[in-house]
C-alpha cells in the first residue's frame, strides 16, 4: 500500500522488526523504534523505507520526547513493545516483578498510544500486539499465567481506550499466532515471516472504526 505511513513501537527484533520490514517492502514509510541500539533494525533500515527512533515506553518523558519529534500524521500506530516477564506464578512472583510486567505489557502501551494519538491520521489505525493468551473465555489452561494476565489486562485497558478513540479510528488487538521468536520458542507453529505477512494483510484490509480482537489471519477472537 504505497504512500502509507506507520510508526511501530518496539521493532528492535522479532515480530516488531519483521513487521517493520514487511510494511517497508510493501511501500510503507515506517518509523520503527528501539529501546536500546539494535544492529538488526539498523540493517533493516539500510534497505530503505525505515527510519529508526529510540524510546522507552516505560518512561513517559521518553515517549513525550518521541511525540515531539514526529511530524505525522501516521496511517498506523502499532504498539508492539512487551516482555515475557518473570518465570513465576501468582504464588511465587514478587511485587517488583509483577509490577514491571504489568507496566510494560498493559499500562505503558495504552499510555503511549494516548500520547501519540494526535499523530494518527483521521480514520487511521491504532494497533496493539496482544495474544490469544489474553482471552479470558479461552483460558481453559494454566500456561503462562502471569504473562496471560498481563495480556488480559492490556485487552481490558484497550477496550477503555477504544470506547473513546474507536469512534474515529480502528483499534486492533492483534494476536500474531504462536511464532518462532525468542519469546515463542523453536517449537512454535509458524515463523516470523508468516506471522507478519498475515498481520500486514489485516492492517491493509482497512478495518472499520471500533475495536477488533483478531489473529494474524483476520479471525475474530473471543474476549
Backbone bond lengths (Angstrom), bond angles and torsions (degrees), N, CA, C in turn:
res aa  C-N    CA-C-N  psi(-1)  N-CA   C-N-CA  omega(-1)  CA-C   N-CA-C  phi
1 X - - - 1.472 - - 1.528 108.28 -
2 X 1.309 115.14 80.21 1.458 121.58 -174.08 1.526 111.15 -58.24
3 X 1.320 115.20 142.62 1.450 120.97 176.40 1.500 114.38 90.41
4 X 1.342 118.30 -7.63 1.449 121.55 178.32 1.528 110.30 -81.50
5 X 1.326 115.15 154.30 1.459 120.91 -178.78 1.520 110.07 -126.32
6 X 1.332 115.64 145.45 1.464 120.85 -179.62 1.518 109.86 -142.52
7 X 1.323 115.38 151.16 1.458 121.46 167.76 1.519 106.37 -123.95
8 X 1.327 115.70 123.99 1.457 122.35 -178.12 1.524 108.04 -113.04
9 X 1.327 115.68 118.28 1.458 121.39 -179.73 1.530 108.30 -93.26
10 X 1.332 115.26 111.18 1.457 120.20 -177.86 1.514 111.22 99.73
11 X 1.329 117.21 71.18 1.469 121.06 -174.15 1.518 112.16 -131.43
12 X 1.323 117.25 26.63 1.460 119.85 -176.46 1.517 112.74 -78.69
13 X 1.338 116.73 -20.96 1.460 120.12 -177.45 1.526 109.17 -162.64
14 X 1.321 116.19 176.60 1.455 122.01 171.39 1.509 114.32 56.34
15 X 1.325 115.34 -135.20 1.466 120.99 -174.11 1.522 112.69 -66.87
16 X 1.328 117.62 -39.45 1.465 119.22 179.12 1.504 111.94 -62.16
17 X 1.321 116.24 -44.62 1.462 121.06 177.24 1.516 110.66 -63.73
18 X 1.322 116.66 -44.80 1.459 120.20 179.65 1.511 112.91 -62.23
19 X 1.339 116.41 -40.39 1.461 119.83 179.92 1.525 111.12 -68.09
20 X 1.335 117.09 -40.27 1.467 119.76 177.35 1.523 110.50 -58.93
21 X 1.330 116.74 -45.59 1.464 120.81 179.87 1.527 111.47 -66.10
22 X 1.322 117.02 -38.86 1.469 120.64 -179.32 1.529 110.81 -65.86
23 X 1.318 116.99 -45.32 1.473 119.17 179.34 1.525 110.87 -65.55
24 X 1.333 117.10 -40.49 1.469 119.79 178.09 1.526 110.10 -61.50
25 X 1.320 116.96 -40.12 1.466 121.32 177.95 1.520 111.62 -61.43
26 X 1.337 116.11 -29.98 1.463 121.72 -179.53 1.527 112.58 -87.05
27 X 1.321 117.25 3.36 1.454 120.53 175.88 1.513 115.83 99.93
28 X 1.331 117.01 3.24 1.457 119.86 176.47 1.535 109.89 -75.16
29 X 1.320 116.31 152.72 1.453 122.94 167.70 1.526 106.84 -98.49
30 X 1.328 116.02 117.20 1.458 121.42 -169.22 1.531 110.49 -116.20
31 X 1.326 115.94 129.63 1.458 121.75 165.81 1.524 106.33 -98.76
32 X 1.325 116.35 118.84 1.460 121.75 -174.73 1.518 109.46 -118.05
33 X 1.326 116.89 133.33 1.459 119.32 -174.92 1.520 112.62 -107.76
34 X 1.313 113.55 153.99 1.456 123.96 175.31 1.523 107.93 -130.68
35 X 1.330 116.41 152.74 1.469 119.32 174.20 1.515 109.95 -87.00
36 X 1.327 115.83 -40.50 1.466 122.19 172.63 1.531 107.19 -129.94
37 X 1.305 116.35 164.55 1.459 120.78 -173.49 1.527 111.61 -56.99
38 X 1.336 115.67 131.02 1.456 122.69 -178.08 1.520 109.63 -120.80
39 X 1.325 116.56 114.56 1.460 120.04 176.98 1.521 110.94 -64.71
40 X 1.337 117.06 -35.70 1.459 120.48 -179.64 1.529 110.96 -64.62
41 X 1.314 117.19 -40.68 1.460 120.27 178.13 1.522 110.79 -68.41
42 X 1.321 117.00 -39.47 1.468 120.33 176.65 1.526 110.51 -60.22
43 X 1.328 117.14 -40.99 1.458 120.59 178.23 1.527 110.91 -63.25
44 X 1.331 116.34 -43.52 1.467 120.03 178.88 1.528 110.65 -63.02
45 X 1.321 116.88 -40.17 1.466 120.85 179.99 1.523 111.85 -65.27
46 X 1.334 116.08 -30.75 1.468 119.02 -178.65 1.527 112.75 -65.36
47 X 1.340 116.57 -18.58 1.464 120.60 178.16 1.526 111.75 -79.87
48 X 1.336 117.92 -10.43 1.458 122.15 177.56 1.517 112.43 100.88
49 X 1.318 115.57 153.81 1.458 121.81 176.15 1.509 114.73 88.01
50 X 1.332 117.97 -5.41 1.464 121.88 -177.42 1.525 109.97 -127.18
51 X 1.326 115.35 129.05 1.460 122.84 172.51 1.516 107.90 -110.52
52 X 1.322 117.12 134.22 1.463 121.62 -175.18 1.526 110.56 -99.04
53 X 1.321 115.83 133.95 1.459 123.49 173.25 1.527 108.60 -127.79
54 X 1.323 116.92 162.26 1.457 122.22 179.46 1.523 109.55 -120.15
55 X 1.336 115.65 131.93 1.464 120.30 179.60 1.527 109.03 -157.31
56 X 1.320 115.89 149.24 1.458 122.92 172.72 1.521 106.96 -116.16
57 X 1.336 117.22 110.57 1.466 118.84 -173.51 1.522 112.81 -67.21
58 X 1.330 117.74 -16.75 1.460 119.35 176.96 1.527 112.73 -82.85
59 X 1.325 116.86 -1.49 1.463 122.59 179.94 1.529 108.48 -115.23
60 X 1.332 118.74 100.78 1.466 120.68 -177.50 1.520 113.65 -55.09
61 X 1.335 117.90 -35.22 1.462 120.40 179.59 1.524 110.67 -65.85
62 X 1.327 116.96 -37.62 1.458 121.33 177.37 1.521 110.76 -64.30
63 X 1.322 116.55 -42.19 1.468 120.53 179.08 1.524 110.61 -67.09
64 X 1.328 117.20 -41.22 1.463 120.65 178.62 1.524 110.61 -63.13
65 X 1.326 117.10 -38.83 1.468 120.46 178.10 1.525 110.84 -65.58
66 X 1.329 116.72 -39.84 1.466 119.97 175.86 1.520 110.25 -60.99
67 X 1.310 116.86 -46.09 1.462 120.54 -180.00 1.524 111.30 -59.03
68 X 1.317 116.42 -39.49 1.463 120.70 -178.81 1.525 111.97 -66.96
69 X 1.336 116.36 -24.44 1.474 120.40 -179.30 1.521 112.90 -86.55
70 X 1.336 118.18 -11.23 1.455 120.60 -172.54 1.523 111.43 -97.18
71 X 1.332 117.84 121.87 1.459 119.34 176.70 1.519 112.50 -75.74
72 X 1.371 116.95 -34.09 1.461 119.45 -177.23 1.524 110.92 60.37
73 X 1.333 118.13 -168.07 1.464 123.57 -6.64 1.527 111.60 -80.66
74 X 1.330 115.49 156.82 1.452 122.06 176.73 1.531 109.63 -104.14
75 X 1.312 115.57 141.96 1.463 119.60 173.40 1.527 110.88 -75.95
76 X 1.328 115.96 -25.00 1.463 120.92 -177.15 1.522 110.53 -139.86
77 X 1.317 115.43 130.50 1.462 123.09 166.64 1.521 106.45 -113.28
78 X 1.324 116.87 118.77 1.467 121.06 -177.67 1.526 108.47 -120.71
79 X 1.338 116.12 117.72 1.459 121.63 178.89 1.528 107.78 -98.01
80 X 1.319 115.80 106.64 1.455 120.96 -176.72 1.523 112.88 -108.40
81 X 1.307 118.70 -20.65 1.463 121.75 -172.17 1.524 111.61 -56.94
82 X 1.328 115.42 137.54 1.462 120.72 178.68 1.515 110.30 -174.32
83 X 1.329 115.60 169.05 1.464 121.37 -179.36 1.518 109.66 -133.96
84 X 1.336 116.08 157.64 1.458 120.89 175.06 1.518 110.88 -72.04
85 X 1.322 116.44 -36.36 1.452 120.59 178.79 1.519 112.74 88.14
86 X 1.319 116.83 -177.49 1.468 120.70 -176.24 1.520 111.66 -67.75
87 X 1.334 115.13 145.73 1.468 120.11 175.40 1.522 107.47 -85.24
88 X 1.327 113.89 80.27 1.458 121.06 -174.93 1.521 107.82 -148.71
89 X 1.316 115.52 174.14 1.453 121.99 175.13 1.524 108.67 -117.34
90 X 1.323 115.73 177.74 1.458 119.49 176.49 1.524 111.15 -59.92
91 X 1.334 116.91 -25.07 1.464 120.91 -179.19 1.526 112.94 -79.66
92 X 1.349 116.23 -24.91 1.462 118.85 -171.18 1.518 115.00 -117.48
93 X 1.332 119.03 -13.55 1.456 120.90 -176.10 1.527 110.52 -68.18
94 X 1.338 115.47 145.98 1.464 118.46 174.00 1.520 109.56 -95.38
95 X 1.319 116.06 167.20 1.461 121.40 -173.25 1.526 111.80 -62.42
96 X 1.333 116.98 -39.91 1.462 120.34 -177.72 1.523 111.24 -67.10
97 X 1.331 116.00 -41.93 1.456 119.23 179.66 1.517 112.08 -64.56
98 X 1.320 116.74 -42.80 1.465 120.44 179.14 1.519 111.15 -67.17
99 X 1.332 116.87 -42.02 1.465 120.01 -179.93 1.520 111.20 -62.47
100 X 1.338 117.32 -41.98 1.458 119.99 178.95 1.513 112.34 -63.90
101 X 1.330 116.73 -42.06 1.459 121.10 178.29 1.521 111.46 -61.78
102 X 1.316 117.01 -48.58 1.461 120.40 -177.51 1.527 111.75 -68.27
103 X 1.314 116.59 -35.77 1.463 119.18 178.95 1.522 110.41 -64.81
104 X 1.340 117.24 -50.27 1.457 120.62 -174.74 1.525 112.37 -71.28
105 X 1.327 117.59 -38.59 1.463 120.36 -173.30 1.518 114.29 -90.38
106 X 1.327 118.42 -22.66 1.466 120.03 -174.05 1.523 113.45 -122.33
107 X 1.331 117.02 -54.32 1.466 119.54 -173.62 1.520 112.04 -75.96
108 X 1.330 117.08 -50.79 1.466 120.02 -175.57 1.529 113.44 -61.44
109 X 1.349 120.44 -39.60 1.465 118.80 178.42 1.531 113.10 -59.22
110 X 1.336 116.86 -42.86 1.469 119.11 -178.91 1.516 110.51 -72.16
111 X 1.313 117.81 -39.80 1.464 120.92 176.87 1.530 110.40 -61.88
112 X 1.323 116.91 -41.51 1.464 121.01 178.32 1.515 110.97 -64.36
113 X 1.321 116.72 -41.33 1.468 120.32 178.72 1.524 110.99 -61.36
114 X 1.312 116.90 -40.49 1.464 119.72 178.80 1.534 110.90 -66.08
115 X 1.323 116.51 -37.49 1.464 119.63 179.79 1.513 111.67 -67.00
116 X 1.329 117.18 -36.79 1.463 121.49 -175.77 1.529 113.63 -95.19
117 X 1.314 117.46 -2.94 1.464 120.20 -173.18 1.523 112.67 -59.31
118 X 1.325 116.88 -34.41 1.456 119.55 180.00 1.514 113.66 -64.16
119 X 1.334 116.77 -11.97 1.458 121.63 178.47 1.524 112.58 -97.71
120 X 1.341 117.03 3.03 1.463 121.24 177.87 1.524 108.83 -93.81
121 X 1.313 116.12 131.31 1.461 121.46 -178.06 1.527 110.92 -63.35
122 X 1.323 118.30 148.63 1.468 120.49 174.01 1.526 109.91 -54.35
123 X 1.317 115.45 132.58 1.456 119.54 -177.71 1.512 113.76 79.93
124 X 1.331 117.20 5.20 1.463 121.09 -179.90 1.520 112.29 -78.77
125 X 1.320 114.96 -174.65 1.463 121.77 -174.12 1.522 110.32 -119.08
126 X 1.325 115.31 136.43 1.461 122.35 170.54 1.519 106.57 -115.99
127 X 1.327 117.23 119.96 1.463 121.51 -176.05 1.518 110.65 -121.57
128 X 1.325 115.52 144.79 1.453 123.28 177.45 1.521 108.22 -123.09
129 X 1.328 117.32 132.33 1.452 120.33 174.38 1.519 108.25 -80.99
130 X 1.318 115.33 110.89 1.453 120.66 177.82 1.523 108.04 -114.36
131 X 1.305 117.87 -146.88 1.460 122.53 -179.03 1.515 108.86 -157.62
132 X 1.318 115.87 153.99 1.467 119.95 172.25 1.528 110.26 -63.55
133 X 1.341 116.14 -20.65 1.456 120.21 176.78 1.520 112.32 -66.97
134 X 1.341 117.20 -15.39 1.448 120.79 176.82 1.515 113.62 -84.06
135 X 1.318 118.05 -3.04 1.465 121.34 178.23 1.523 109.80 -78.22
136 X 1.311 117.49 119.30 1.465 121.61 177.76 1.526 109.79 -69.43
137 X 1.315 117.14 -39.95 1.466 120.93 -178.81 1.527 111.96 -61.73
138 X 1.337 116.16 -37.63 1.461 119.79 -177.04 1.524 112.97 -88.84
139 X 1.308 117.53 1.08 1.468 119.56 -177.39 1.526 109.83 -82.02
140 X 1.316 115.43 82.82 1.461 121.94 176.73 1.526 109.93 -112.54
141 X 1.330 116.19 26.22 1.456 123.29 -177.60 1.525 107.78 -142.36
142 X 1.322 116.14 174.71 1.464 120.52 -179.07 1.522 111.98 -115.24
143 X 1.325 117.39 18.32 1.464 121.04 -175.74 1.531 111.06 -71.89
144 X 1.323 116.68 136.20 1.472 123.49 171.15 1.523 111.69 46.58
145 X 1.336 115.87 57.30 1.461 118.21 -169.26 1.524 113.84 -65.25
146 X 1.322 118.64 -35.72 1.458 118.64 -179.61 1.520 111.74 -75.57
147 X 1.337 117.17 -43.05 1.466 120.03 175.61 1.528 109.90 -59.90
148 X 1.333 116.70 -44.38 1.462 120.38 178.80 1.522 111.14 -60.25
149 X 1.330 116.35 -41.45 1.466 119.63 178.31 1.517 111.25 -63.08
150 X 1.341 116.76 -36.82 1.465 119.18 179.57 1.524 111.01 -66.33
151 X 1.329 117.17 -35.94 1.464 119.97 179.00 1.532 111.27 -75.93
152 X 1.320 117.20 -33.19 1.467 119.51 173.06 1.521 110.42 -64.12
153 X 1.333 116.02 -39.17 1.465 120.12 176.44 1.520 110.94 -64.55
154 X 1.337 116.96 -41.73 1.464 119.95 176.10 1.514 110.65 -59.74
155 X 1.340 117.29 -44.97 1.468 119.94 179.47 1.522 111.24 -59.96
156 X 1.335 116.52 -41.57 1.466 120.10 179.92 1.524 111.37 -65.65
157 X 1.326 117.01 -45.61 1.462 119.84 178.52 1.522 111.46 -64.59
158 X 1.319 116.50 -35.59 1.464 120.07 178.48 1.520 110.99 -67.80
159 X 1.337 117.42 -33.51 1.467 119.96 175.32 1.523 110.46 -59.52
160 X 1.336 115.92 -42.61 1.460 119.50 177.73 1.516 111.78 -65.61
161 X 1.344 116.08 -42.20 1.468 120.80 176.10 1.527 110.15 -57.87
162 X 1.329 116.05 -46.46 1.467 120.20 -176.75 1.531 112.60 -69.24
163 X 1.324 116.79 -27.00 1.465 119.15 179.38 1.519 111.05 -60.57
164 X 1.327 115.56 -29.08 1.469 120.59 178.28 1.520 110.79 -97.57
165 X 1.323 116.08 -50.13 1.467 120.10 -171.57 1.523 113.27 -87.90
166 X 1.327 117.69 -15.01 1.459 120.50 -177.98 1.504 115.18 -73.39
167 X 1.329 116.59 -5.15 1.461 118.81 177.08 1.520 111.65 -72.99
168 X 1.342 117.26 -27.80 1.460 121.02 -177.75 1.520 113.02 -116.46
169 X 1.324 117.21 -14.10 1.457 121.20 -177.30 1.517 110.19 -128.22
170 X 1.320 115.72 152.15 1.458 120.08 165.51 1.517 107.64 -78.40
171 X 1.318 117.11 126.30 1.465 122.61 177.61 1.524 106.79 -112.81
172 X 1.336 116.65 118.19 1.458 121.77 -174.15 1.522 110.60 -115.26
173 X 1.312 116.32 131.54 1.457 123.00 167.58 1.521 105.39 -106.01
174 X 1.325 116.89 113.39 1.468 121.13 -167.61 1.525 111.67 -114.41
175 X 1.329 115.06 129.11 1.462 122.63 172.95 1.523 108.02 -98.27
176 X 1.329 118.22 120.86 1.463 120.14 -173.70 1.518 114.96 -82.37
177 X 1.337 117.33 0.87 1.453 120.77 -170.03 1.517 109.91 89.85
178 X 1.326 114.96 175.21 1.469 119.67 174.96 1.522 106.23 -89.25
179 X 1.332 115.81 107.47 1.459 122.12 -164.45 1.528 110.79 -113.51
180 X 1.321 115.74 144.85 1.465 122.30 178.33 1.530 110.15 -76.43
181 X 1.318 114.91 82.64 1.465 122.88 175.77 1.527 107.98 -126.45
182 X 1.329 116.63 -178.75 1.456 119.95 175.01 1.523 110.48 -57.74
183 X 1.337 116.38 -34.81 1.459 120.67 -179.16 1.521 111.12 -79.99
184 X 1.343 117.31 -42.53 1.453 121.04 -174.76 1.512 114.54 -78.98
185 X 1.333 116.46 -27.38 1.458 120.52 178.85 1.523 112.87 87.03
186 X 1.326 115.50 166.26 1.463 121.43 -176.73 1.521 113.17 -71.77
187 X 1.322 117.68 -18.85 1.457 120.14 -178.26 1.516 114.04 -87.80
188 X 1.320 117.90 7.05 1.468 121.63 -177.47 1.525 111.71 -67.79
189 X 1.334 115.33 168.21 1.468 121.66 -172.83 1.522 114.11 -75.06
190 X 1.324 117.38 -40.09 1.464 120.97 -170.65 1.520 110.49 -133.01
191 X 1.331 115.73 163.15 1.460 119.46 177.59 1.525 110.47 -94.21
192 X 1.323 115.47 171.75 1.462 120.83 -177.38 1.520 111.48 -60.29
193 X 1.330 117.31 -41.98 1.471 120.54 -177.48 1.523 111.44 -59.25
194 X 1.336 117.27 -41.71 1.467 121.01 179.62 1.518 110.86 -65.54
195 X 1.328 115.84 -44.60 1.459 120.16 -178.62 1.522 111.80 -63.45
196 X 1.328 117.27 -49.79 1.466 119.09 -174.15 1.523 111.46 -71.43
197 X 1.328 118.09 -29.86 1.477 119.43 174.90 1.520 109.44 -63.81
198 X 1.340 116.67 -42.39 1.457 119.85 177.57 1.514 112.42 -65.92
199 X 1.332 116.56 -43.82 1.463 119.83 178.05 1.520 111.44 -60.59
200 X 1.337 116.80 -41.97 1.464 120.17 178.99 1.528 110.70 -63.40
201 X 1.328 117.07 -38.73 1.472 119.91 176.92 1.525 110.64 -61.47
202 X 1.335 116.43 -43.24 1.468 120.19 178.40 1.524 110.14 -62.24
203 X 1.311 117.21 -45.06 1.460 120.91 -179.09 1.522 112.03 -64.67
204 X 1.319 117.17 -34.15 1.463 120.75 -179.59 1.520 113.19 -83.55
205 X 1.325 117.07 -4.91 1.466 120.09 -179.30 1.520 112.73 -79.57
206 X 1.332 116.08 -1.86 1.465 123.06 178.01 1.529 111.67 56.23
207 X 1.329 117.32 64.28 1.469 120.05 178.08 1.524 111.48 -58.61
208 X 1.303 115.82 150.73 1.458 121.17 -179.99 1.519 109.95 -70.58
209 X 1.328 115.73 160.27 1.461 120.57 175.60 1.523 109.62 -57.20
210 X 1.327 115.57 153.90 1.452 121.08 -175.81 1.515 110.27 113.20
211 X 1.316 115.81 -176.99 1.460 121.38 -174.87 1.518 110.10 -105.23
212 X 1.338 115.88 132.93 1.453 121.85 -177.71 1.538 108.77 -134.17
213 X 1.328 116.55 131.41 1.470 123.21 177.27 1.527 106.19 -108.17
214 X 1.329 116.28 106.42 1.459 122.01 -169.69 1.522 110.82 -131.08
215 X 1.350 115.47 154.62 1.453 117.94 169.87 1.520 109.84 -96.56
216 X 1.333 117.16 -177.13 1.453 121.35 -173.00 1.515 113.04 -69.69
217 X 1.338 117.85 -9.88 1.466 120.81 175.62 1.530 111.86 -95.49
218 X 1.325 116.19 -4.03 1.469 120.35 -176.77 1.513 113.66 93.09
219 X 1.329 117.92 3.15 1.470 121.85 179.55 1.534 109.88 -73.67
220 X 1.331 115.60 135.63 1.456 120.80 176.90 1.525 110.12 -76.77
221 X 1.331 116.34 133.57 1.455 122.62 -179.44 1.533 110.38 -105.92
222 X 1.330 117.29 150.21 1.467 119.94 178.24 1.524 110.79 -79.88
223 X 1.321 116.13 143.11 1.455 120.70 -179.54 1.540 110.35 -70.18
